[in-house]
Amino acid sequence: MMGSSHALSGAAVWLAGSLALEHFAGYHQGPLQIAVGTAICAGGALLPDMDLSGRVTTNRGGATVARTFGIVSLFAAEVVEKVSLGVYRMTRWRADPKRSYGHRTLTHTLIFNVGIGWLTTMLCAAYGRWAVLGVLFVCFGMALRGLFDDWAQRAGWVVITGTSAIAAIEAYRYLPADRGYPMLGLAVGVGGLVHVLGDMITKHGCPVLWPIPIGRRLWYCVGLPPGLSIKAGGTVERVFLRSVFTLVALGAALALVGGDLIRHWDALRLYAGR
């Protein structure tokens, strides 16, 4: 799937999940917490594609997420791609095909995305303010790059970087006292898992179960049968899936904040009528 679809699916899943938690478990979040969690999950849903690098020296190419912060994120993607390729080559079995690139290998596994979510939680709990600000800054930037791709291309990485920094500082100021450490890590991890699920419905699939062997392969790409899989960037993804993700996100958001808005409006009317 394309970057915009991944980000939108992450936002939709987080909003729908938040609605389910409130309805079935009584776990209430304020509007700011919902907005931050949605942005973190949308950004986290782009993170696995950091293994698709471009041309660092010319700030060109790479996945959507690799272009978020200009040459810095492109260089990071180059490093992630090379590490992923190295892990693949060191662990591949004979039946696994030879590869010259690391895309859709290590970062597209369940173990990686669960691990990155856990690591985010541990870093935020251990280092507090600066770790939380770093997570907010990076994920806000990725969310902007994915959710508003056309605007991001016109604005450029400098504007995205500045906007992300301001948003991270302001969000940190108004988050609850514990800054929601577990929820930050959960949002990053869920975003990554949503990304993997999205890529599993495309024709290539993902090696989600690595390092569990399947048959004679360690890097077996799990996916849908050929007749049911979709083409990445094709009409089904761009028109149908993005429409579904948008409707789910808007519906869940309205259900989550609608009650608060109605209560605030009623309170304002009562105050004005005195």
C-alpha positions in Angstrom: 0.0 0.0 0.0 1.0 3.6 -0.5 2.1 5.9 2.3 -1.2 7.9 2.4 -3.2 4.8 2.7 -1.1 3.4 5.5 -1.4 6.7 7.5 -5.1 6.9 7.0 -5.6 3.3 8.0 -3.6 3.9 11.2 -5.7 6.9 12.1 -8.9 4.9 11.4 -7.9 1.9 13.5 -6.8 4.1 16.4 -10.1 6.1 16.4 -12.2 3.0 16.0 -10.2 1.2 18.8 -10.6 4.2 21.1 -14.3 4.2 20.5 -14.5 0.5 21.3 -12.4 1.0 24.5 -14.8 3.7 25.7 -17.9 1.8 24.9 -17.0 -1.6 26.1 -14.3 -0.9 28.8 -15.2 2.5 30.0 -11.8 3.9 29.1 -12.4 7.6 28.4 -9.9 9.9 26.7 -10.0 13.6 26.3 -10.0 15.2 22.9 -6.3 16.0 23.1 -5.4 12.5 24.0 -7.5 11.1 21.1 -5.9 13.6 18.7 -2.4 12.7 19.8 -3.0 9.0 19.8 -4.5 9.2 16.3 -1.5 11.2 15.0 1.0 8.8 16.6 -0.7 5.8 15.2 -1.0 7.4 11.8 2.7 8.2 11.9 3.6 4.8 13.3 1.8 3.2 10.3 4.4 4.7 8.0 7.4 3.6 10.1 7.9 0.1 8.6 8.6 1.7 5.2 11.8 3.3 6.6 13.4 0.3 4.9 12.7 1.8 1.5 15.5 4.3 0.9 16.2 6.8 -1.9 19.1 9.0 -3.0 20.3 10.7 0.1 22.6 13.2 -1.5 19.9 14.6 -3.8 17.0 14.3 -1.4 15.0 12.2 -3.9 13.2 8.9 -3.9 12.5 6.6 -1.1 9.2 5.8 0.6 6.8 8.6 1.7 8.1 8.4 5.3 11.8 8.6 4.1 11.1 12.1 2.7 9.6 13.5 5.9 12.6 15.3 7.3 14.6 15.8 4.1 18.1 14.4 3.9 18.1 13.4 7.6 15.2 10.9 7.2 16.5 9.7 3.8 19.8 8.9 5.5 18.0 7.1 8.3 16.0 5.1 5.7 19.3 4.2 4.0 20.7 2.9 7.3 17.5 0.9 8.1 17.4 -0.6 4.6 21.0 -1.7 4.8 20.5 -3.2 8.3 17.3 -5.0 7.2 19.1 -6.4 4.1 22.0 -7.5 6.3 19.6 -9.4 8.7 17.9 -11.0 5.7 21.2 -12.2 4.2 22.5 -13.5 7.5 19.3 -15.5 8.3 17.9 -16.5 4.9 17.6 -20.2 4.1 18.4 -21.8 0.8 14.8 -21.6 -0.4 14.5 -17.9 0.4 15.3 -15.8 -2.7 18.5 -13.7 -3.0 17.9 -10.0 -2.5 19.8 -6.8 -3.2 17.5 -4.6 -1.2 15.9 -4.7 2.3 12.4 -3.5 1.6 9.6 -5.6 3.2 12.0 -7.7 5.3 12.8 -7.0 9.0 10.6 -3.9 9.6 7.6 -5.7 8.1 7.5 -8.5 10.7 5.3 -8.8 13.8 8.3 -9.1 16.1 9.8 -5.8 14.9 6.6 -3.8 15.3 5.7 -5.2 18.7 9.3 -4.6 19.8 9.3 -1.0 18.6 6.1 -0.3 20.5 7.5 -1.8 23.6 10.8 0.1 23.2 8.9 3.4 22.8 7.1 2.8 26.1 10.3 1.9 27.9 12.2 4.9 26.5 9.4 7.4 27.5 9.1 5.9 31.0 12.9 5.9 31.5 13.8 9.3 30.0 10.6 11.2 30.4 10.3 14.6 28.8 12.9 14.5 26.1 12.0 11.0 25.0 8.3 11.9 24.8 9.0 15.0 22.9 11.1 13.0 20.5 8.4 10.5 19.9 5.8 13.2 19.4 8.0 15.2 17.0 9.0 12.2 14.8 5.5 10.7 14.7 3.7 14.0 14.1 6.1 14.6 11.2 5.4 11.2 9.7 1.6 11.7 10.2 1.7 15.1 8.4 3.7 13.5 5.5 1.3 10.7 5.2 -2.1 12.2 5.9 -1.5 15.4 3.9 0.8 14.2 1.2 0.0 16.8 -1.5 0.4 19.7 1.0 3.6 18.1 2.4 5.1 17.9 -1.1 4.4 21.6 -1.7 5.4 22.8 1.8 8.7 20.8 1.9 10.5 19.2 4.8 11.5 22.4 6.5 7.9 23.4 7.1 7.0 19.8 8.2 9.9 19.8 10.6 8.9 23.2 12.1 5.2 22.3 12.3 6.0 19.0 14.0 8.3 20.6 16.5 5.7 23.2 17.5 2.9 20.6 17.7 5.1 18.3 19.8 5.9 21.0 22.3 2.2 22.2 22.6 0.9 18.6 22.9 3.4 17.8 25.6 2.3 20.8 27.6 -1.3 19.8 27.8 -1.1 16.0 28.0 -2.0 14.4 31.4 0.7 14.3 34.1 1.9 10.8 33.1 2.1 12.0 29.5 0.4 8.7 28.5 3.6 6.7 28.2 2.0 3.3 27.6 -0.5 4.7 25.1 2.3 6.3 23.1 4.1 3.0 22.7 0.9 1.3 22.0 0.0 3.8 19.3 3.4 3.3 17.6 3.1 -0.5 17.8 -0.5 -0.6 16.6 0.4 1.7 13.7 3.2 -0.6 12.6 1.0 -3.7 12.8 -1.7 -1.9 10.8 0.9 -1.2 8.1 1.9 -4.9 8.0 -1.7 -6.0 7.6 -2.2 -3.4 4.8 0.8 -4.8 2.9 -0.4 -8.4 3.5 -3.4 -7.7 1.2 -1.2 -6.6 -1.6 0.3 -9.0 -4.2 3.7 -9.2 -2.5 2.6 -10.0 1.0 4.9 -9.7 4.1 7.2 -12.0 6.1 5.1 -11.3 9.2 5.9 -14.5 11.1 9.7 -14.3 10.8 11.7 -15.9 12.4 9.2 -18.8 12.5 9.9 -21.0 9.5 7.1 -21.9 7.1 7.9 -24.9 4.9 11.5 -24.6 3.8 11.6 -20.8 4.1 12.3 -18.5 7.0 11.2 -15.3 5.1 7.9 -16.6 3.8 5.7 -13.7 2.6 2.2 -14.2 4.0 -0.6 -12.7 2.0 -4.0 -13.2 0.3 -4.5 -15.6 -2.6 -3.6 -14.0 -6.0 -7.3 -13.6 -6.9 -8.1 -11.6 -3.7 -4.9 -9.5 -3.3 -4.8 -5.9 -4.6 -2.3 -3.9 -6.5 -0.4 -1.3 -4.4 -1.5 2.1 -5.5 -4.2 0.7 -7.7 -7.8 1.8 -8.0 -9.1 -0.5 -5.2 -6.7 1.0 -2.7 -6.9 4.7 -3.8 -10.7 4.8 -4.2 -12.4 2.0 -2.2 -10.0 1.5 0.8 -9.2 5.1 1.3 -13.0 5.9 1.3 -13.6 3.2 3.9 -10.8 4.4 6.1 -12.0 8.0 5.9 -15.6 7.0 6.8 -14.5 4.9 9.7 -12.2 7.6 11.0 -14.8 10.4 10.7 -17.5 8.3 12.2 -15.5 7.1 15.1 -14.1 10.7 15.8 -17.6 12.1 15.8 -18.9 9.4 18.1 -15.9 10.0 20.5 -16.1 13.8 20.7 -19.7 14.3 19.8 -21.0 13.8 23.4 -18.4 16.2 24.8 -19.3 18.8 22.2 -23.0 18.5 22.9 -22.4 18.8 26.7 -20.2 21.9 26.2 -22.8 23.5 23.9 -25.6 22.8 26.4 -23.5 24.3 29.2 -22.8 27.4 27.1 -26.5 27.8 26.3 -27.4 27.6 30.0 -24.7 30.1 30.9 -25.9 32.5 28.2 -29.5 32.2 29.3 -28.9 33.3 32.8 
